[in-house]
Amino acid sequence: MTATSTHPEPSRTTPHGDDVLVVSDLVRRFGDLTAVDGVSFRIAPGETYGLLGPNGAGKTTTISMVSGLIAADAGTVTVAGQPMGPDRTDVKRHIGLVPQDLAIYPELTGRENLTFFGRLQGLRGKELAARIETVLELVGLADRAKDATKEYSGGMKRRLNIGIGLLHRPTLLILDEPTVGVDPQSRNAILESVEALSVEGMAVLYTTHYMEEAERLCDRIAVVDSGRIQAEGTRDELIRLTGGVDRIRLGGRADLAAAAEALRFLPAVERVDADRRELVLTVHDAPSVVAAIVTGATAAGMSLTDVEITRPNLESVFLHLTGKALRD
């Protein structure tokens, strides 16, 4: 699928078969505020789909409608081929929801929390025991299962929260900003756990305002701002919206104006900007042309002290689409 701006239409087919989740033209208003404005997307089995945008973009409101916590003012949600809504308890069984706010009991151990929530989900006996062991291993808490969760770090509590959402083998797992407020080590452990899920064929809906998480985890990404999907596609498809150009910065001493003129005519160089201390070249596929550029700069008399390559990322995409930084 090619990345598109404004209101992208959801794809009609997927490489994975029937879609687990189909969201069509969702709208939700709170008084005069339109929090979600015509959002549409689809997720296939085994696919991790990201909603990437700043706080207040409408991500949490969207997943609240997807999971049936609140009703939409307009539009539809279908999960595993069945319409979703606040009264559809049967459809909600297909979903594992991991909210931003922790949903665990601090006085209970990790295993006791999983046992309690597993019983709420209808699991019993050997099946429940087996699922608890599997989940503890998956989220990396097997060695702390007997400890009260009030003794867990913030990252461990978040991992247990994910484990609770996985117990009943949901068809769709929804993760709402699961790494907010955790240390880097715990964050990496959470991301590794999420990466393992799509291997099992589970569809994952992942919301975040961290572009590096979206780039690492998500097969496709929707860039969300002001309640609307501004663009949707794979990472590479989205980056092509910016023109897909790289920048090479050359620092050094010489007649930079003369060096700029010499480099301007090299293949793949679109633009050269010079000031008193450096040249900045706009190029296509910087890694393949940087050697020729360095050679050309040296031949033009530059004594290089620094060479830096900058490639576009999802932050660049967000800035290109909205005119503001992702964390504004």
N, C-alpha and C positions, 0 to 999 in steps of 0.2 A: 504494500500500500504506500502511495506517495504522500508525504506530509502535505497538509493543507492548512491554510489560515482561516480565520473567522469561524464559521460553523461547519466543521467537517461532518460529512455523512458517515455513519458507521459502515464498515465493510460488510458486504453481503455474503461473502464466503470466507472461510478461514482454512489454513492448511491442516488444522487439527480436527476437522469434523464439526459436529454441531456445537454451537456456542453455549457455554455454561451460563454466561450473563449477557443479556441484551438490555441496554438502557437507551430509551428513545425520547428525546425532546423533554427532558425533565425540567420542571420549573417549581421553585419554592420561594414564597414571599413571606417576609416578616414585617407586617405593616407596610410602610412605604419602601422598604428595602427589598430588592430582588436578590436573594442570596445565591440562587442557582437559576440560570437563564438559558434554557434550551439545550441542556447537556445530553449528548448521545455518544455511546461507545459500546463495544462488544469485547468479550474475553473468551478465548477458546480453552479447552482442556490443556493443562500443562503450560499455560502462558502466564507470565507475570506482567501485569499491566499497571503502569504508574500514573498517578495524578500528581503532577509536579506544579507547585505554586506557593506563594507566600501565605502566611497566616491571614485568614480573612478572605481567601480567594473563593471559598465555597466548597472545599474538598470534604470537610467533615459533614456538612449538610447533605452533600451528594451521597456519601456512604450511609448516612442515617436513613435516607429514602431507599437506597439499594437494599439495606438490611431490614427494612420494614419497621424501623423505630418511629418514623414520622411519615405522614402521608404527603404525596406530591400534590401541588396545586394543579399541575398538568403534566402530561407525559406518562410513560409506562416503564416498568421494570419487570423483566422475566428472568427467573432463576431456574436452571435445569428444565426449561421448557414450560414453566408454570408462572402465572402472574403473581407478583409480590405486592403485599400491602400490609398495613399494621395488624390486620386480623388474620393473616395467613400463617398460622402457627406451623402447619404442615410443610410449607415452603421454607420457612426459617430453619428447619432441621438440616437443610442442605448447606447452611452457612455457618462458618466459624468466625465470630467477630472479636477482634482484639482492639479494644478502645484505647484512646490516649490515657484515660484515667485507669489506674490499676484496679482490677477487680479480684482481689485475693483477701483471705482472712489472715491477719498477721500472727495470731496466736496458734494457728494450725501449722503443721509441718508442710513441706512441699508435697509430699505424698498424700497427706490428709486433704490438702486443697484439691488435688487432682481427683481423689476418691469422691469428695463431696460433689464437685462439678460433674464428674463422670456419671454419678447416679442421677443428677438432674437431667442429664442428657439421655438417660434411659439405659446406661450400661450397667451390667451386673456381673458378679462372679469372675470366672476365669477370663472372660473377654475384657472386663474392666481392668483386671490385674495385668494382663498382657499389654493393653494399650498404655497403661501408666508407665510400665517399664520402657516401652518403645519411645514414648514421648520424653521421658526423663533423659534418655540417651540422646535423642535428637536435639534437645535444647541445652544439653551439657550440664544437667543438674543431678545426675545419678548419685554422685558422691555427697550431695548435700540434701538428699531427699528426706532425711530424718530430722533435719534442723527446722526450728520454727522460722517462718518466713519473715518475722520481724527482725531476724538476724541477717537476712539477705542484703546484699548491696542493691542499689537501684537497678543495675543491669540484670542481676539475677531475678529480681522481681518481674522485670519486663519479660525475661525469657520464660518464666513460669506462666505469665499471662498468655504468651503465645502458645505454650503447651496446653493450657486449658482450652484454647480455641481449636486445637488439633485433635483432642481426645476422640471425638465422635466421627473422625474421618470425613470432614466436610467436603463437599464438592467445590465450594468456593470459600477461600479464606480471605478475610478483609482485615488489613493491618493499617491502623490509623496512626501515623507518626510514631512507630514503635521504638525509635531510638532517641527520642527527645529526653535530654537530661541525664544520659548515661555516659560513663567514661569510655575512652577509645577502645579499650580491650573488650568490654562488654558489648559495645556497639558492633565490633567486628564479629563477635560470637553470634549476635542476633542476625547479622547479615548472612553469615555462613549457614545458619539454620534456615533462613528464607530461601537461600539458593538451592538447598536440598529438596525443597517442596515440589518444585515443578518437575523434578525427575520422577516423582511418584504420580505425575499426571494431574496434580491439583491445580486449579485455577487460582490465581492470587491477584487481589486488588490492593495496591500499595500506595498510600498517600505519604508525601514527604515534601519538605521545602529544601532538602539537601540534594543538590544536583548530582553529587558524586554517588549517592545511593541509587538514584534513578538510573544513572549510567551503568552502574555495576549490576543491578538486579533485573531491570525491566526489559522485556522483549519489545514492548511498545510503550510510548509515553504520550500522555496528553498534557500539554502546557495549559494551565488553568489560571485565569486572572479575572477578577470582577464577576465571578459566577459563570463564566463562559469558557469553553475550550477554544483557545486561540490557535492551536495547531495540534496535530496528532501524527505519530509515525514512529519508526525506529529512530535510534539516536542519529544514525547517519542521514536518514531522510530529513530529520529536523534541522540538522546542521547545514544541510544544503539550502535551507531557506535563507541563511545568512550570506549565501554566495559561496560558502565552503572554502574561503581563502585563508591562508596562513600568513603570519608575519615573522620576519627575520630581522632582529635588531643587531646591528654591527656597531660596536664601540671601538674607538681608536683615534689615532692622530694622523692627520694628512689634510690635503685640500679636499674636504668632504664634497664640495660642489662638483669637483672634477670626477671624484670617485662615483658620485651618484649618476652623473651623465654616462659614465662607462658602463654601469650596471643596468641602466634603464633599458638597454636593448637586448639583454640576455633573455633567452626563452623562459617562459613561465613567470617573468616579472611583470606585474601589472602596474606597479606604482613604486616610486622611491621618494621618500621624504627625508630631508637633511636639516640638521641644525648644527650648532657649533661642536657638538660632542659625539653625535651618533647618526647613523643612517637607519631608517626603518623601511623595509621592503615588503610590499604586499605581493604574495606569490601563491601559486597553486602547488600543492604537495611539497611542502618545505623540505622534508627529509631527503627527497630525491634530487633536490636542486641546491642544497646548502653548500655542498662541496664546490660546485661550479661558481657559486656566488663568492665564497671565500677566496677562491683562486682569482676571480676577476677583481675583487677588492684589493688584493695584494698586488696584482699586476698594475693596478691604477695608482699604487703608491701608498695605500693605507697600511699603517702599522696597527694591526688588530689587537685589542686588549680584551674584547668580550664579544661572544656570539650567543644569541638567545633566540630560540624558536618558540612562538606562541601559536597554538592551534585552537580553532574555535571549539567551544563546549556548549553545554546547555544553558549556562549563564549568558553566553553570547546570543543564543537563540531567544531567550526570554527578553533580553534587552532589545533585540531587533524587533520582536513582535509587540512589545508593550511600551517601549521607550523608557523603562525603568529597570533597576537592578532587581534580581530575584528576591533579595531580602529587604527591599524597601518597605 
